[in-house]
């Protein structure tokens, strides 16, 4: 288990210069936080920016959020976060960790099932499909502090992401599917381009 934070901001404006500043000014310090595992920034299909980070401890998440907030206050951006979800990670399927850009999808579910039940159902009924889907790079589950459960998917292309979405619907729709029991309602879906992703060499 590790700890994570997903943040999404309200601004809808392409700003490659700000992303480059984030990469050069903040990322080196982020990577030096004890327990750093990975960091990815995404521009959603409707133009917003966000990021997903994973650390060994809650303290690592807190340090990173503080560091990023201070950078934003000094000119890195002032648009408010419309989502800031902290929690812990669960199932992690890594097909290819060696990517910098990709297509990302976040699915956020409301469920009464436990995190263990959700992870077990995904692994049992969808694990092999995820591992062998063409273009799949990485798949991670997370449980947020507000009780919602999310899946984070990185694929080589948007087509691969959409194929993954279709497979997820197909698996949930099978008669007797455990997935349909633990994830009974359709998720909130956030899709976009992963502008850059960085992974600790020890945690690839």
C-alpha positions as CSV (number, residue, x, y, z in Angstrom):
1,X,0.0,0.0,0.0
2,X,1.1,3.6,-0.7
3,X,-0.5,7.0,-0.4
4,X,-1.7,9.2,-3.2
5,X,-3.2,12.5,-4.2
6,X,-5.2,13.5,-7.3
7,X,-5.8,17.1,-8.0
8,X,-7.7,18.8,-10.8
9,X,-7.7,22.6,-11.4
10,X,-10.4,24.7,-13.0
11,X,-8.4,26.7,-15.5
12,X,-9.0,25.7,-19.1
13,X,-6.0,27.1,-20.9
14,X,-3.1,25.4,-22.7
15,X,0.1,26.5,-21.1
16,X,3.2,24.5,-22.2
17,X,5.5,27.1,-20.6
18,X,4.0,26.5,-17.2
19,X,4.3,22.8,-17.6
20,X,8.0,23.2,-18.5
21,X,8.5,25.3,-15.4
22,X,6.8,22.7,-13.3
23,X,9.1,20.1,-14.7
24,X,12.3,22.2,-14.2
25,X,11.5,24.1,-11.0
26,X,9.4,21.7,-8.9
27,X,9.9,18.2,-10.1
28,X,13.5,17.8,-9.0
29,X,12.4,18.7,-5.4
30,X,9.4,16.5,-5.6
31,X,11.6,13.6,-6.6
32,X,13.8,14.2,-3.5
33,X,10.9,13.7,-1.1
34,X,11.4,10.5,0.9
35,X,9.3,7.7,-0.4
36,X,8.5,9.3,-3.8
37,X,7.1,6.8,-6.2
38,X,5.7,8.6,-9.2
39,X,4.2,11.8,-10.5
40,X,2.1,12.4,-13.6
41,X,0.4,15.5,-14.9
42,X,-2.6,15.4,-17.2
43,X,-4.4,17.8,-19.4
44,X,-8.0,16.7,-19.6
45,X,-10.1,16.5,-22.7
46,X,-11.9,19.7,-21.8
47,X,-8.6,21.6,-21.2
48,X,-8.1,21.4,-17.5
49,X,-4.9,20.4,-15.8
50,X,-4.4,17.9,-13.0
51,X,-1.9,15.6,-11.4
52,X,-1.6,12.2,-9.7
53,X,1.2,11.5,-7.2
54,X,2.2,8.4,-5.2
55,X,4.4,8.2,-2.1
56,X,5.2,5.7,0.6
57,X,3.7,7.7,3.3
58,X,1.0,10.3,4.0
59,X,3.8,12.7,5.0
60,X,5.2,12.4,1.5
61,X,1.9,13.5,0.1
62,X,1.6,16.4,2.5
63,X,5.1,17.6,1.7
64,X,4.4,17.4,-2.1
65,X,1.1,19.3,-1.9
66,X,2.7,22.0,0.3
67,X,5.6,22.3,-2.2
68,X,3.3,22.6,-5.2
69,X,1.0,25.1,-3.5
70,X,3.9,27.3,-2.6
71,X,5.1,27.2,-6.2
72,X,1.7,28.0,-7.5
73,X,1.4,31.0,-5.1
74,X,4.7,32.4,-6.5
75,X,3.5,32.3,-10.1
76,X,3.0,28.7,-11.1
77,X,-0.8,29.3,-11.4
78,X,-3.7,30.6,-9.3
79,X,-6.7,28.8,-10.5
80,X,-8.4,26.9,-7.6
81,X,-8.4,23.1,-7.4
82,X,-11.9,21.7,-8.2
83,X,-10.8,18.3,-6.9
84,X,-8.2,17.4,-4.3
85,X,-8.6,13.7,-3.4
86,X,-6.2,12.0,-1.0
87,X,-6.1,8.3,-0.2
88,X,-4.3,5.1,-0.6
89,X,-3.4,2.9,-3.5
90,X,-4.4,-0.8,-3.9
91,X,-4.0,-3.0,-7.0
92,X,-1.2,-2.0,-9.3
93,X,-0.6,-3.6,-12.7
94,X,2.5,-2.4,-14.5
95,X,2.8,-3.5,-18.1
96,X,5.4,-0.9,-19.1
97,X,6.7,1.7,-16.7
98,X,9.0,3.3,-19.2
99,X,6.8,6.1,-20.6
100,X,6.8,9.8,-20.3
101,X,3.7,10.7,-22.3
102,X,0.5,8.7,-22.6
103,X,-3.3,8.9,-22.6
104,X,-4.8,8.8,-19.1
105,X,-8.2,7.9,-17.8
106,X,-9.5,8.3,-14.2
107,X,-12.7,6.6,-13.2
108,X,-14.2,7.5,-9.9
109,X,-16.9,5.2,-8.4
110,X,-19.2,5.4,-5.5
111,X,-19.7,2.0,-3.8
112,X,-20.6,0.3,-0.5
113,X,-18.1,-2.5,-1.2
114,X,-14.8,-2.5,0.6
115,X,-11.5,-1.6,-1.1
116,X,-10.3,-5.2,-0.7
117,X,-13.5,-6.5,-2.4
118,X,-13.1,-4.1,-5.3
119,X,-9.4,-5.0,-5.8
120,X,-10.1,-8.7,-5.6
121,X,-12.9,-8.5,-8.2
122,X,-10.8,-6.5,-10.6
123,X,-7.9,-8.9,-10.3
124,X,-10.0,-12.0,-10.6
125,X,-12.3,-10.9,-13.5
126,X,-10.2,-8.2,-15.2
127,X,-6.5,-8.8,-14.4
128,X,-5.6,-10.8,-17.4
129,X,-7.6,-8.5,-19.7
130,X,-5.8,-5.5,-18.3
131,X,-2.3,-7.1,-18.6
132,X,-2.9,-8.2,-22.2
133,X,-4.8,-5.2,-23.6
134,X,-2.8,-3.7,-26.5
135,X,-1.3,-0.3,-25.6
136,X,-1.8,-0.8,-21.8
137,X,1.0,0.8,-19.7
138,X,-0.2,1.0,-16.1
139,X,-3.3,0.5,-14.0
140,X,-3.8,1.5,-10.4
141,X,-6.7,1.6,-8.0
142,X,-7.1,4.1,-5.2
143,X,-9.5,4.6,-2.3
144,X,-10.0,8.2,-1.3
145,X,-10.6,9.6,2.2
146,X,-14.2,10.4,1.2
147,X,-14.9,6.7,0.5
148,X,-14.9,6.8,-3.3
149,X,-12.8,4.4,-5.2
150,X,-10.9,5.2,-8.4
151,X,-9.0,3.5,-11.2
152,X,-6.1,5.3,-12.9
153,X,-5.1,4.0,-16.3
154,X,-2.2,5.0,-18.6
155,X,-2.3,3.8,-22.2
156,X,-0.2,4.5,-25.3
157,X,-3.1,6.0,-27.2
158,X,-6.6,7.3,-26.8
159,X,-7.8,4.3,-28.8
160,X,-6.3,2.0,-26.3
161,X,-7.9,3.9,-23.5
162,X,-11.3,3.6,-25.1
163,X,-10.8,-0.1,-25.7
164,X,-10.1,-0.4,-22.0
165,X,-13.3,1.4,-21.2
166,X,-15.2,-0.9,-23.5
167,X,-13.7,-4.0,-21.8
168,X,-14.6,-2.6,-18.4
169,X,-18.2,-2.1,-19.4
170,X,-18.2,-5.6,-20.9
171,X,-16.8,-7.3,-17.8
172,X,-19.2,-5.4,-15.5
173,X,-22.1,-6.3,-17.7
174,X,-21.6,-10.1,-17.6
175,X,-24.3,-12.1,-15.8
176,X,-23.1,-12.9,-12.3
177,X,-20.2,-10.6,-12.5
178,X,-18.6,-9.7,-9.1
179,X,-17.5,-6.4,-10.7
180,X,-21.1,-5.4,-11.2
181,X,-21.8,-6.1,-7.5
182,X,-18.8,-4.1,-6.1
183,X,-19.0,-1.3,-8.8
184,X,-22.8,-1.2,-9.3
185,X,-23.0,2.4,-10.8
186,X,-21.3,4.0,-13.7
187,X,-18.2,6.1,-12.7
188,X,-17.3,9.8,-13.2
189,X,-14.8,9.6,-16.0
190,X,-11.9,12.1,-16.6
191,X,-9.9,11.5,-19.7
192,X,-6.9,13.4,-21.2
193,X,-3.3,13.5,-22.2
194,X,-0.6,12.7,-19.7
195,X,1.9,15.5,-20.5
196,X,4.7,13.9,-18.6
197,X,5.2,11.1,-16.1
198,X,8.1,10.5,-13.8
199,X,8.8,7.3,-11.8
200,X,11.4,6.6,-9.1
201,X,13.9,4.2,-10.6
202,X,13.5,2.0,-7.6
203,X,9.7,1.9,-8.0
204,X,9.3,1.4,-11.7
